[in-house]
Structure formats: structure tokens, C-alpha cells
């Protein structure tokens, strides 16, 4: 079973990243293991997506999302 089957939202995020190479800046902040107690467990990337002006003095809007369950 692929990660996309376990978490289809991950595939959607990665499609957005691929579709907007000049518009979105991406950074992988870390990884979340599927089985935290298993050091050999696969993990999901934690993405940071940034859009717009990178100037820290520019006005901004933050949209934060997460998956719970």
C-alpha cells in the first residue's frame, strides 16, 4: 500500500506543488512516522507551502491546515 492510499491528501498536496513550480515555494519541515514506536516505519513529510511576496515586511495571510484522526 502506498502513502497516497493511506493519506490521499498527501497526493493532493504533492500535485499542487508539481502544478505550481513558479508560484509556490516548498520546504519539508520534518517527517511524521506512521508507527512512532517503530524506527523502521515509513513516514509522511510535513510540508510548508509559501505563496506570494517573501519580504518579511509585506502584509500576509496565514492559512494553516491539518489532518486529525
N, C-alpha and C positions, 0 to 999 in steps of 0.2 A: 504494500500500500504506500502511495506517495504522500508527501507532506501536503500537497494540494487536496488530496482526498480527505485527509484529517482536518485540514483547515482551508476551506475553499476561499476564504477572504485573503489568505496569503497569495494565492494565484491572482486574485483581482488586483491587489496592491502591486504585484510584480508586473502585471500587464499595464497598469497606469505608468509605472516607472519606464517601461520599454516604449510606450507610446509617446512620451513627452520628454525625450532626451535633452532638449534645449530649454525646457520650461521648468522642470523640477530638478532640484538638487537633492541627492540622496546620501544618507550616511547610515551605516549599520552601527547602532549604539551598543549592541550586545546580542546574546542569544539566550533563548529560554528553552531549557531541556524538556523533552516530552515526559521523561521519567526522571525527576530530580535526584532520586537516590541511586540511579544507575549511571556511572561515569561513562559508559559506552552508548548512552542513549542519544538518539538524534535530537536536534534542537531546531527551533524556529528563530529566524532573525528578527530583531527588533529594529524596525526602520524609522528613520527620521526623514520626512519629506519636507522640503522647503521650497516655497514659491515666491516670486516677486523680488523686490529690491533687498539685497543682503546688507545694506547700510544699517548699522545698529541705531542710527538716529532717525530712521524713517518710521512713520506710523505703521502699525501692524495689527493683524487679527490672528489670534491663535485658535486653532480647531484641533482638539485632542480626542482621539477615539481609542477604544479598547475592546477586547473580546473577553467576556467573562463566562464562566460556566463549568 
